[in-house]
Amino acid sequence: MLFDSEKPSLGREYAPGEVILREGETGDCLYVILEGQVEVVVDDGGEESYRLAVLEKDGFFGEMSLFSDLPRVATVRALGPVRVMTVDKRGLLRWLGDDPSLSMRIMLKMVERIRLLVSEVVRLRRALREQKSLP
């Protein structure tokens, strides 16, 4: 478990389809999923958003806003009933002080996500290259 999220009274609930955070907004917290699933999507200019990931209980998202002042790069939407807990920068630093190994677990999860995205970029480039070679 990445975070200790066993307090049932914590968190905010979202209805299926409800947007939790929106691409382009500024952010000041990360979210920890206490119950349910969310999808992470980006607007690629097409008619539909492109799904990057589905995250579930004990997963987290929105962490990049704690490490930079840049706008959010994706939209996160509830796939069903979802309960999430927010953690601001001060709370995260406190958490890291109580459990220094948490920083390593967060970094490992971020590395895993980067590897998946790189694999997806390679897959899409290959598909595009093959499509261009078709008559």
C-alpha positions as CSV (number, residue, x, y, z in Angstrom):
1,M,0.0,0.0,0.0
2,L,1.4,3.4,-1.0
3,F,-0.5,5.5,1.4
4,D,-2.2,4.7,4.7
5,S,-5.8,5.4,3.6
6,E,-7.8,3.3,6.0
7,K,-9.8,6.1,7.7
8,P,-13.3,5.7,6.3
9,S,-14.5,9.2,7.3
10,L,-11.8,10.9,5.2
11,G,-12.3,12.0,1.6
12,R,-14.7,13.4,-0.9
13,E,-17.1,11.4,-2.9
14,Y,-17.6,11.7,-6.7
15,A,-20.4,10.4,-8.8
16,P,-19.8,8.3,-12.0
17,G,-18.5,10.5,-14.8
18,E,-17.8,13.4,-12.5
19,V,-14.6,15.3,-13.2
20,I,-12.2,15.4,-10.2
21,L,-9.6,17.5,-11.8
22,R,-9.3,19.1,-15.3
23,E,-6.5,19.4,-17.8
24,G,-5.1,22.9,-17.9
25,E,-6.1,23.9,-14.4
26,T,-3.6,24.8,-11.8
27,G,-3.3,22.4,-8.9
28,D,-2.1,22.5,-5.3
29,C,-2.7,18.9,-4.1
30,L,-2.5,15.3,-5.0
31,Y,-5.4,12.8,-4.7
32,V,-5.4,9.4,-3.1
33,I,-8.1,7.0,-4.2
34,L,-9.8,5.5,-1.1
35,E,-12.6,3.6,-3.0
36,G,-13.5,3.1,-6.7
37,Q,-11.8,3.7,-10.0
38,V,-10.9,6.8,-12.1
39,E,-9.7,7.3,-15.6
40,V,-6.9,9.6,-16.6
41,V,-7.6,11.2,-20.0
42,V,-6.0,13.9,-22.2
43,D,-7.4,16.0,-25.0
44,D,-5.5,15.1,-28.1
45,G,-7.5,17.4,-30.4
46,G,-9.7,14.5,-31.6
47,E,-13.4,14.1,-31.0
48,E,-12.8,11.9,-27.9
49,S,-10.3,12.1,-25.1
50,Y,-7.4,9.7,-25.1
51,R,-7.3,7.4,-22.0
52,L,-3.9,7.2,-20.4
53,A,-4.7,5.1,-17.4
54,V,-7.3,3.6,-15.1
55,L,-6.4,3.9,-11.4
56,E,-8.0,2.3,-8.4
57,K,-7.9,2.0,-4.6
58,D,-4.6,3.2,-3.1
59,G,-3.6,4.8,-6.4
60,F,-2.8,8.5,-6.6
61,F,-2.9,11.3,-9.2
62,G,-2.3,15.0,-9.4
63,E,1.2,14.7,-7.8
64,M,2.9,16.7,-10.6
65,S,1.2,19.9,-9.3
66,L,3.1,19.5,-6.0
67,F,6.5,19.4,-7.9
68,S,5.9,22.2,-10.4
69,D,3.8,25.3,-11.0
70,L,2.6,24.1,-14.4
71,P,-1.0,23.4,-15.2
72,R,-2.4,19.9,-14.9
73,V,-1.7,17.8,-18.0
74,A,-4.7,15.5,-17.8
75,T,-8.3,15.3,-16.7
76,V,-9.3,12.7,-14.1
77,R,-12.9,11.4,-14.1
78,A,-14.7,9.0,-11.8
79,L,-15.6,5.7,-13.6
80,G,-18.1,4.8,-10.9
81,P,-18.7,6.0,-7.3
82,V,-15.3,7.2,-6.1
83,R,-13.9,8.5,-2.8
84,V,-10.6,10.4,-2.8
85,M,-8.5,12.1,-0.2
86,T,-6.6,15.3,-1.1
87,V,-3.0,15.9,0.2
88,D,-1.5,19.3,-0.1
89,K,2.3,20.0,-0.2
90,R,2.5,20.6,3.5
91,G,0.6,17.3,4.2
92,L,2.8,15.4,1.8
93,L,6.0,16.8,3.5
94,R,4.6,15.8,6.9
95,W,3.8,12.3,5.5
96,L,7.3,12.0,4.1
97,G,8.8,13.0,7.4
98,D,6.8,10.3,9.2
99,D,7.6,7.7,6.5
100,P,10.7,8.5,4.5
101,S,10.3,5.3,2.3
102,L,7.1,6.9,0.9
103,S,9.2,9.2,-1.3
104,M,10.8,6.1,-2.9
105,R,7.4,4.4,-3.4
106,I,6.1,7.6,-5.1
107,M,9.2,7.8,-7.4
108,L,8.9,4.1,-8.3
109,K,5.2,4.6,-9.3
110,M,6.1,7.7,-11.3
111,V,8.9,5.8,-13.1
112,E,6.4,3.0,-13.9
113,R,4.1,5.5,-15.4
114,I,6.8,7.1,-17.5
115,R,7.9,3.6,-18.8
116,L,4.3,2.8,-19.8
117,L,4.0,6.2,-21.6
118,V,7.3,5.6,-23.5
119,S,6.1,2.2,-24.5
120,E,2.8,3.7,-25.8
121,V,4.7,6.4,-27.8
122,V,6.8,3.7,-29.4
123,R,3.7,1.6,-30.2
124,L,1.9,4.6,-31.7
125,R,5.0,5.6,-33.8
126,R,5.3,2.1,-35.2
127,A,1.6,2.0,-36.0
128,L,1.9,5.4,-37.8
129,R,5.0,4.2,-39.7
130,E,3.1,1.1,-40.8
131,Q,0.1,3.1,-41.8
132,K,2.2,5.4,-44.0
133,S,3.7,2.5,-45.8
134,L,0.3,1.2,-46.8
135,P,-1.0,2.1,-50.3
